[in-house]
Amino acid sequence: MKLAERQAIGNYAITGAVAALNYIQPTLTEDLDILISIDGFEKRVSGLLLLTPIDGALAQMGYTERTGLGYMIEEWPVQFLPVASPLDEEALEQAEEVNIAKSGATPIMARCLSAEHLVANAIKVGRFKDLARVQAFLEQDAIDFERLKGVLKRHNLLSAWSEFCLKASIKDPLATER
């Protein structure tokens, strides 16, 4: 990613619905979410994080438009989401390099969260659209259950997972492995 090359951001990974495209069929999304490390970013006493390095680098690249959904980059609103939890931190550390170019096009490599971290984060957030995405991961057999169990266990999300399975009326695929 050009912002990483310009050292405006450090470690990063695509997250949310766009990241899920690497594992499941497309769903509707309004923006591109990018999880970023906040090391080196200036923080105010209030706790507000200043995105000055990102603002400056994007302006140098010609991207100055902002909307309520984020920075406009190549006709996509992009949100930069700072690491805010141990789950985010682990997900960013374990993000995978993927080719995000359409088939036949020149490869464009970017870091993307793993399917298991996307599912764990969706379970943690618990919004309807996130839980629907978890269902899609299950239906499309896009999860390594052993790896997911480890992520959920490390971040105390096994009970939230069980609640999801109960609400979704599905047999808990992790229940026999606990």
Order of alpha helices (4+ residues) and beta strands (2+ residues): alpha-beta-alpha-beta-alpha-beta-beta-beta-alpha-beta-beta-alpha-alpha-alpha-alpha
